[in-house]
Structure formats: C-alpha cells, structure tokens
Amino acid sequence: MMKKKVIIDVDTGVDDAQAIMMALAAPNVEILAITCTHGNTSLDNACKNTLRVLKECNRMDIPVYRGSEGPLLGRKRHAGEFHGKDGLGDVPDPDAPGLELLQKKKAAKAISKIVNAHPGEVSLVATAPLTNLALAVLMAPNFHKRLKGLYIMGGNTESRGNTTVCGEFNFVADPESAYIVLDRYTCPTYIATWEFSCRNSLPWSFCDTWLAQDTDKARFMDKIYSHTRKMVQTERYQKELIGGPGFNTCDTYAMAAAIEDDLVTESEKVAVTVELEGTYTRGMMVVDHMDLLKKEHKVTIMKKIDLEKFKTLLMNALK
C-alpha cells in the first residue's frame, strides 16, 4: 500500500496532540516531519509538547523542526486558558524529551525542501497559525506547486468568531500569514473552519468512550485533556458553540480529511481571502460567493463529514 506522505504544522496544544496521534495511528500515513510554531502556547512549549506526544507513541524517529516564535506582524496570542499554560493541560512529565532533540534546520526551510524532494506526493496539514507556511512560500515562491494538497484548520465562513468578534484563533493569531497562504498557495486546498467543526461536533458520551479505552495512549490523553474539557464544558462556552453543545476536537477534522479521501461528504469550492484592516474583522476569512475577487484559485470549504469514519479514526488514535 502506498502511504500518504504528510508534513504536520502545529502549535501543539491538546487539540494538535489529538491530530498528531490520529495521523500516527493511520496505517496509510507516513509523517515526513512535524514543524512547530507559536499559537496555543509558546514556541518552546509547542516543540516540547510535540516531542512528548511522539515519545508517548514510541515514534521519536519522526523529525521535529522549530519554527516561528510569533506572527509576521502584531502581538502574540496564546490559548493558555483552554489548554493550560504549557499547552498540554499543565500536567508535566519529568521525563519528557528535551529541545536538544529538535532538528537544526528551521521549519520554513524544511517544509519547502521536503516538498521539493517529493514532488506531487506530500500533503501539508496545518493546525496552527500559518506563519511557517507563509515564510516557506516567501523564501521558496514556487514550492507550493509541488504540494499534493494543503489542509488547514482555521478561518470562518459566517463571521462567527471564537477569539475576536469575527475571528477564529489560528487566523487571528497571524492574519498576514493567513492572507499570504490563501493568496500564494495554488495547490488543492481544503479548509476545516470553526463553524464547520462546531456543526460536526460529537456527543460528550463519545468522548467518555474514547478516553475509557484501556491503553497508555488513552490514559495520556485523559490526563492532558482534563483541563481543556473542564473549560469547554462550562455552560458559557457550550452556549457559544454553533449547532449546540458537544465534543469539538477541531484540529482533527483537517487531519481526518487528509487521511480519508472520502471523509468529507459535502463541501463548497469558492475563492477566499483574509481581512487585514477591519476594527472588528481583522483576521476574518472572507468568502467570495459573488466572484468579485476574480481569483482563479478556489479552496474547498468542508461542510459535512462521515461522522462514523471520523469516530473510527479518533478511536484508533488511542488504541
């Protein structure tokens, strides 16, 4: 079986850990590299957390690259209130791997070099602010033409924010990079937006079953997810979820789509961009339904997925 080659770009908090573990468990996936950036937590924490997840899964053979410490412009944003200050629920492991295990090459250069070495074969899955991807295309303007596909968790389609009034976290954390990526990358592009992930949330009873598996991976996830779960199960947060309360592991939707070609059952192909100047809308993804932008490149915005296949991928991640 030909394995799907992927690079994963992360700001490893609990949600990214879930996506990484999903990819590690998929027999049809070969992870060529994991690149880290700012976002859920500091860059150092994101790197440490990535190594820690790989150690838990006995996959320290996968190279991890250090990327951007902050956005191209603007101030840093972190999501410590959701995932803990360290990004993994503030339950440290005294035996966790150290930063000396990181590759020497920087993330942006590594992304373009690996893609160029495997033209037409590599999918890039981005579950973080898009700074590393923007830097990669600025340094190597044509490498994206050799990508098989780009899968992004980020953005929104209805101006429903989760960080600002109209903005989703990954795009708001670096609007300029999101703009550059959606403007420069012309490979097949698939976006799992905030609203989409909410509408495809799973029941909390499934989360209980998922975490109750009698494995070291499930016990690890139960431990690091405890802080986040308490936060997102508050009445205030659940009321904010589009489509009603539920278990929304948003980063895994982009990963699942990269793993399973037929996971997405409904989608829309449309041109998009990112607002950079609005007082309330900076970082918001703009969907051009009227084709006023005259952009040739259209992205695929996910709408619905096969939830049973999605559940299976999640369950396998913790086996």
Secondary structure, DSSP 4 states (H G I P E B T S, - for coil): -PPEEEEEEE--SHHHHHHHHHHHH-TTEEEEEEEE-SSSS-HHHHHHHHHHHHHHTT-TTS-EEE--SS-SSS-----HHHH-TTSSTT---TTPPPGGGS-SS-HHHHHHHHHHHSTTTEEEEE-S-SHHHHHHHHHSTTGGGG-SEEEEE---SSS--SSSSS--HHHHT-HHHHHHHHHH--S-EEEE-HHHHHHT-B-HHHHHHHHTSSSHHHHHHHHHHHHHHHHHTSHHHHHHSTTSS-B--THHHHHHHHH-TT-EEEEEEEEEEE--S-TTTTTPEEEETT--S--S--EEEEEEE-HHHHHHHHHHHT-
